[in-house]
């Protein structure tokens, strides 16, 4: 039978001899578990310089505040474990965790919160963002409808043999299968390269020129991994222990937000297109003209 510290302290008055008293004190000492010290501080984003914020969270102070507001987080975030945190601090916890595989104990020195609290807040905000924006992450149809002509022109101007291609799918990471009457990788909406060694010179040229513009889709994964190195630590990404898929999806959404907030990245420079502002990108209000 194992006694708790409270039960051992209750036994102290019942000790009849000094030996029994010393033995109970020894058991109390052995039962004591030293907890890690949580600094008595309160995180205040307004006191963080922009230079530090960009290094620690990838956004400056104004960007963090705008991002949390536009993503639809409430002013006070309350987790299922009843932890309460304001919106700016919750966004900083998520961004700071994604920037690098920082230990929760190390983060507690910045935010003045325990490891369980930081873990609960991080997972809660990730789920809230994903549940709210999952259809938006899958395909932003409103943004594509407004700009599909510019996208096709930009791809064609970089040497693509077709003028109606507006985007690319990384088939190595996101495999797709579509029914086709030809039995190949060609249908009305999706095209893939021609397979085989005995293809004609025209088909070979088609593959060559399309591959030059298609490689841009891989740059976005590189940008995401450089911004949010947390997702590259495979040993800590364990299914059913953490929401791995949701974390990666939210990281890609934040990558797009980073591009919009800072006015572009390698991909937009390559195609000569300016990204929308952060407000335009996250604007989901549909205006119906009557």
N, C-alpha and C positions, 0 to 999 in steps of 0.2 A: 504494500500500500504506500502511495506517495502522498505526502502532506504538503499543502500549500504554505506559503509564508504566513498567511493570516492564521492558519490552524496551528502552526508552530509557535507563534507569539501567544496564542491562547493557552498553550501548554506550559508556558514559562511560570505562571503563578502556581502551577500544580507540582512543580519540581520540589522534592523533599530534601535532596542533598545537593551539595555544591557540584558533585560530579554529574548528576542529572541536569543541573542548570547549565553547566559548561557544554554538555552534549547537545542540549537543545539549541544553544547559541551557535554551536558548530554546524548543526543542521540548517539553521537559518542562514548562515553565511554561505553554505554550499548551495542552498536553494535560490540564492539571489542571482538574478540575471541582469547583467549590465546592458542597458539600452544605449544605442548611439545617440549622441547629443544633437538635438535639433536647435539651430541658432534661433534666438528670440529676435527675429527681424521680420519686417514686412516689405515685400517687393513693391516698388513704386516705379512704374515705367517712365513717368515724367522726369525722374532723376537720372535716367540712363542717357548718356550722350548718343547722338546719331551714329557716330563712328563705331562705338561699342555695340549698338543695336544691330548694325549691319553685319558685324562679325559674329555676334552671338545668335541672331535670329534671322539673318538674311534680308530683313527689311529695316528701314529706319523707324523712328518712333511714330511718325504720322502714318506710315504705311501699315504698321501693326494695328493701329487703332482703326484705320479704314477697312483693313482686311477682316477684322473680327465683326465689325458692323455690317459690312456688305455680305458676309457669309451667313448672316442671320442669327448669330449667337445672342442670347439674352444678355442684358446688362449684368446680371448675376447668374452664374452657372451653378446649378445644384446637382451633384451626382446622386446615383442611387444609394451610395453609402452616406449621404447627407453632408458631404463636403461642400462648402460654399466658397466660391472664388469669383472675383469680378472678371468681366470679359477680356480686358487687356492682359491680365495675368494668365488667364487660361490660354490665350493665344500664344503668349510667350513660353508657357510650359510645353505646348505642342511643338512650336517652332524650335525651341532650344533642344528638345529631345530628338527631333528629326535631323537637325544639323549634323550631329555626330553621336556616336554611341557613348554618350556620357552616362556615368553611373547615377542612379537616383540619389545615392548618398551625396555625390558631388553637387547635384542640382539642389539639394536641400540647403546648402550654404547660400545659394542665391535667392531662393524663394522662401526659406524659413518654414518649410513644410516637411512632414515625415515622408519616408519612402512609400508607404501605402497610400498616402494622400496624393502624392505626385502621380503614382501609377493609375489610381482611380480617375483622377482628373484628365490625364492624357487619353486613356481609353474612352472615357465618356465623350470628350470633345471630338475625337476621331469618329466615333459612331454617329454623333449628332451631325457632323459635317457630311459624312457619307450618306446617311439616310435622307438628308435634305437635298443633296446634289447628285445622287447616283445616276439619274437619267441625264443630267447635264454633263456628267463626266463621260458617260457612254457615247453621247453624240449631241453636240450643241447645234441642233437643227436651225434655230433662229439666227445664229451667227453665220452659219454656212449659207442660208438663204439670202442674207443681205450681201454677202461678199463672194459668192461662188464664181461670178464672172471675173473678178480680180484675181482670185486664186488660180483659175484656169489660165488666164493670160500670163501670170507670173511663172507658172510651171512651163508653159509653152515657150516663153522668152528665154528660158535657160537651156533650150535645146531638145525638149521633149518632142517626139514625132507626132503626138496627138494634141489637139487643142481643147479637149474636153475632160482633161484629168485635173482634179482639184485636190487630191490627197492620196496618201500612201498608207499601206498597212504593213507592218513588220511581220512577215509570215513566220519568221523563226521564233518570235515570242508570242504572237497572237495568231495561231493557226486557224484557218477558216476553210470551210467546205461548202460549195454551192453546186446544186444540180445543174448540169449543162448537157445539151443535146449533142455537143461536139465531143464530149468525153475529155476535154482538155481544161485549161485554166481560163477560158474565155467565155464570158457571157455579157448580157446587156449592161450590167452595172460594174462588174469587177473584171479586170484584166490581169493576167500574170505573164511572166516571160515564157517564150517558146522553149520547150524541152527537146533534148536530143542533140546528137553530134552531127546529124545529117540534115540540119535545117538549111534553108537557103540563105544567101548573103543578105537579103532584105530583112529576114527575120533576125539574123545575127546583128545587124545594125540596129534594129528596133530594140533588142535586148541591151545593147551597149548604151544607147542614148537614154533609155528609160532607167537603167541602173544608175546613171550619173545623177539624176534628179531624185531617184528613189532613196538613195543613201541618206538623204536629209532626215528621213524618219528615225534613223538610228541616232542622230545627234541629240534628239530630245531625250532619249534614255540616258545619254551621256551627261546632259545638262542636269537631269533629275538626280542622277547618282552623285554628281559633284556638289549640288546644292544640299541634298538630304542624304548624307552618307549612312544614316541609320539603317536604311533599307538594304544596304550592301552587306550587313553582318548577318550571314545566313545562319550561323549557329544560334543566334538569339531569336530568329524568326521561326517559331514553332507553331504549327497549326493546332488549334484548340487550346493553346495556352495564351495566345494573343491574336487579335484580329489582323492577321498578316495581309490579306488581300485588301482590306479596307485601308490599311496604312499606306500601301503602295498607291492605291487609287487617289487618296487624299494628297499624297506627295506629288503625284502628277498634276492634280488640280492646283496645288500651290506653286508648282513650276510654271504653269501657264499664268498664274496671277503675278508671279515674279517678273515674267516677261512683259506683261501688260503694264505693271507699275513702273518699271524702269525703261520702258519705251523700246524694247526689242531684245533680241539675242542673236546667236549665230545664224539661226534658220531665217529669221526675218531679214537680216542683212544680206544673206545669200540670194533670197528671192526679191529683195528690194521692196518689201511691204512693211508698212508701219502697223504694229498691233493695235487693237482698240485700247482705250483706257481701261483701268480696273473697274470703274463704274459701268462702262459699256459692256465689258465682258461678263460681269456678274449681274447684269440687269435682266431679270426674268419676268418683268411686268409686261404683259401683252396688251397692246393698245389696239382696240377694235374700232375701225372707222365705220360709222353708221351713215 
